[in-house]
Amino acid sequence: MAKENDRRAQAAAARAEAEIAAKRDQRIKIFGGIAVAVVVIGIVLAGYLGAQASKPHASAGAPQPKGTLAGSYGWPLKPIDPAKSTLVIYEDPQCPICRMFEQTFGTTVQKLAADSTVNVEYRMATFIDQNLPQSNHASRRALNGLGCAIDQGVGLQYHTLIYENQPANEGDGFSDQLLRSLGAKAGLTGSKLDAFNKCFDAGTYLGWADNSYQEFLNQGIQGTPTVQLDGTTLPDTALKDLTSFTAYINAHKK
C-alpha cells in the first residue's frame, strides 16, 4: 500500500511538473536575434505571467528608496523630465530572460538615461516568488537589497550584480548572505556599507517590493521583461538587436 501511495505521489509530481512546463511554453515571447561575439543567435525570451500569481500584501505607507516614484513605485535612473519620453522596463530579479535582456541592452539603456535621450524607469515585480515558492521570496529580498543600494548611490551596480549572480536553476533563489555581500561588491565601503547592511538586515524596503509588485498587477503587465515607451509596448522587431532598439527609440521618442 505504501509503495502504491509513493507511485501515485511520484506520478502526481510528474504531472504537475509537466503542467508547469506546458504553461511556460505558452508564455514564450520571441524578442529576436542577439549578436554574441561574431555569431548572431536567435534567443527566445519567456514572458512569465505575473497576473496568474497570488497577489502580495500591499504595504500602505511603506518607505521607498531615495528618488523612487510615488504611485508607480518605479526607480528612475535620473529625475524625470516631463518634456522627454519615458522608457519603462518591467523586470523580476529571478527572471532569467531579464538577465538576458540586461546583458544585451542594459548598457544601452543606461546610456539613453545618462545622455537624457529619454527618461528610464525600472519597475520591479516579485511574481516568481509566488510561482516558485521554493525560492523563499528571493525576488522580494533582492528588491530589498536593491532599495538599500539605491539609497547609497550604487543602485545600478547592485542591479547589474543581481543578474550576474542569478542562480543557474530558476527557483533556487538568492541567499541573504549573497544579497548582503553584493553591497560591498557594488563598491560600498565604510559608513556607506554599514548603512547598507543595516538597511538590508532590517528589511527596510520589503514593503516597497510588495507595493511595486502590486502596481505591476494593477497595470496588467503580462510578463517580464516588458519594455514600454510612453505606455506603448515595444514590438518584437525593436528588440531584435541593439541597432533596432535604438532606432525605434529615436524614431518614437518626443
C-alpha positions in Angstrom: 0.0 0.0 0.0 2.8 2.4 0.9 4.6 1.6 -2.4 1.4 2.3 -4.3 1.0 5.7 -2.5 4.6 6.5 -3.4 4.0 5.7 -7.0 0.8 7.9 -7.0 2.7 10.7 -5.4 5.5 10.5 -8.0 3.0 10.4 -10.8 1.2 13.5 -9.4 4.5 15.3 -9.1 5.4 14.4 -12.7 2.1 15.7 -13.9 2.5 18.9 -12.0 5.9 19.5 -13.5 4.6 18.8 -17.0 1.8 21.3 -16.5 4.3 24.0 -15.4 6.5 23.3 -18.4 3.4 23.4 -20.7 2.3 26.8 -19.3 5.8 28.2 -19.7 5.9 27.1 -23.3 2.6 29.1 -23.8 4.3 32.2 -22.3 7.2 32.3 -24.8 7.9 35.6 -26.5 10.5 35.8 -29.3 12.5 39.0 -28.9 14.8 38.3 -31.8 18.4 37.6 -32.7 21.1 38.8 -30.4 24.7 39.1 -31.5 27.3 37.2 -29.4 30.9 37.8 -30.5 30.6 37.4 -34.3 27.8 34.9 -34.2 24.2 36.0 -34.4 22.0 33.7 -32.4 18.2 33.6 -32.0 17.1 34.0 -28.4 13.7 33.1 -27.0 12.6 35.3 -24.1 10.0 33.9 -21.9 7.2 36.1 -20.7 6.3 34.9 -17.2 2.7 35.7 -16.4 2.7 37.6 -13.2 -1.1 38.1 -13.3 -1.6 34.4 -12.5 0.4 34.6 -9.3 -1.2 35.3 -5.9 -1.3 39.0 -5.0 1.1 40.4 -2.5 0.2 42.2 0.7 0.4 45.9 -0.2 2.1 47.9 2.4 0.4 51.3 2.8 2.9 54.0 3.8 5.9 51.7 3.4 9.2 53.6 3.0 10.6 53.9 -0.5 14.2 54.2 -1.7 15.6 57.7 -2.4 14.4 59.0 -5.7 11.8 56.3 -6.4 8.4 57.4 -7.5 5.2 57.5 -5.6 2.3 55.8 -7.3 4.3 53.7 -9.8 6.9 52.7 -7.2 9.3 52.9 -10.1 13.0 53.6 -10.0 14.1 56.4 -12.5 17.8 56.4 -13.3 17.6 60.2 -13.4 15.0 62.7 -12.2 12.0 62.5 -14.6 12.0 65.3 -17.3 8.3 65.7 -18.3 9.5 67.1 -21.7 11.1 63.8 -22.5 9.7 60.4 -23.4 9.8 57.7 -20.7 11.1 54.2 -21.3 9.7 51.8 -18.6 11.2 48.4 -18.1 9.4 45.8 -16.0 11.6 43.1 -14.5 11.7 40.4 -11.8 15.2 39.7 -10.2 14.8 36.0 -10.6 13.7 36.1 -14.3 16.4 34.5 -16.4 15.1 36.3 -19.5 15.5 39.6 -17.7 19.2 38.7 -17.2 19.5 38.1 -21.0 17.8 41.5 -21.6 20.2 43.3 -19.2 23.3 41.6 -20.7 22.2 42.6 -24.2 20.5 46.0 -23.7 21.5 47.2 -20.2 24.5 49.3 -21.1 22.5 51.0 -24.0 19.6 51.6 -21.6 21.9 53.3 -19.1 23.4 55.5 -21.8 20.0 56.6 -23.0 19.3 57.8 -19.5 22.7 59.3 -18.9 22.5 61.3 -22.2 18.9 62.4 -21.4 17.7 60.9 -24.6 14.7 59.5 -22.7 13.7 59.1 -19.1 14.4 55.5 -18.0 12.3 53.9 -15.2 12.6 50.4 -13.9 9.5 48.9 -12.3 10.2 45.7 -10.4 8.0 42.7 -9.8 8.2 39.6 -7.5 5.7 37.2 -9.1 8.3 34.4 -9.4 8.2 34.3 -5.6 4.6 33.1 -5.8 5.1 30.8 -8.8 8.3 29.2 -7.4 7.8 29.3 -3.6 11.0 27.2 -3.1 13.0 30.4 -3.7 11.9 31.7 -0.3 10.8 35.1 -1.6 14.1 35.6 -3.3 12.8 38.4 -5.6 11.3 40.3 -2.7 14.5 40.0 -0.7 16.6 41.0 -3.8 14.5 44.2 -4.2 15.0 45.0 -0.5 18.7 44.9 -1.2 18.3 47.0 -4.4 16.4 49.6 -2.4 19.2 49.8 0.2 21.8 50.1 -2.6 19.8 52.9 -4.3 19.9 54.8 -1.1 23.7 54.6 -1.0 24.1 55.6 -4.7 25.0 52.2 -6.1 21.6 51.1 -7.4 22.8 50.4 -11.0 25.8 48.4 -9.8 23.7 46.3 -7.5 21.1 45.8 -10.2 23.8 44.5 -12.5 25.2 42.2 -9.8 21.8 40.7 -9.1 21.6 39.4 -12.7 25.2 38.4 -12.8 24.7 36.3 -9.6 21.3 34.9 -10.6 21.1 31.2 -9.7 21.6 28.9 -12.7 18.4 27.0 -11.8 15.3 29.1 -11.7 13.6 28.8 -8.3 16.8 28.1 -6.3 16.7 31.8 -5.2 19.2 34.1 -3.7 20.5 33.6 -0.2 20.5 36.6 2.2 24.3 36.1 2.6 24.7 36.6 -1.2 22.4 39.6 -1.4 24.1 41.2 1.6 27.6 40.6 0.1 26.6 42.5 -3.1 26.7 45.8 -1.3 30.5 45.5 -0.9 30.8 44.1 -4.4 28.9 47.2 -5.7 31.6 49.4 -4.2 30.3 50.3 -0.8 32.8 50.7 2.0 33.0 52.2 5.5 29.9 54.0 6.8 28.0 53.6 3.5 28.5 49.8 3.6 27.4 49.8 7.3 24.3 51.8 6.3 23.5 49.3 3.5 23.9 46.3 5.8 21.7 47.9 8.5 19.1 48.7 5.9 19.2 45.2 4.4 19.1 43.4 7.8 16.1 45.5 8.8 14.1 44.6 5.7 13.6 48.3 5.2 12.3 48.0 1.6 10.3 44.8 1.7 7.2 46.9 1.7 8.4 48.8 -1.3 8.9 45.5 -3.1 5.3 44.4 -2.3 3.8 47.7 -3.5 5.9 47.7 -6.7 4.6 44.2 -7.5 1.0 45.2 -6.6 1.3 48.1 -9.1 2.7 45.6 -11.7 -0.5 43.6 -11.3 -2.7 46.7 -11.3 -1.2 47.7 -14.7 -2.0 44.3 -16.2 1.6 43.6 -17.3 1.7 40.1 -18.7 5.3 39.2 -18.4 8.9 40.2 -17.9 10.8 41.7 -19.3 8.2 44.1 -20.7 9.6 47.3 -22.2 7.3 50.3 -22.9 7.9 53.7 -24.4 5.4 56.3 -23.3 3.0 53.5 -22.5 3.3 51.6 -25.7 5.0 48.1 -25.5 7.9 47.8 -27.9 7.3 45.4 -30.8 9.5 42.3 -31.1 11.2 43.9 -34.1 12.5 46.7 -31.9 14.2 44.1 -29.6 15.9 42.2 -32.4 19.3 43.8 -31.7 20.9 47.0 -30.4 20.6 48.8 -33.7 16.8 48.1 -34.0 16.3 49.0 -30.3 18.0 52.4 -30.5 16.4 53.1 -33.9 13.0 52.5 -32.5 13.6 54.8 -29.5 14.9 57.6 -31.6 12.0 57.3 -34.1 9.3 57.3 -31.5 10.6 59.5 -28.7 9.4 63.0 -28.1 
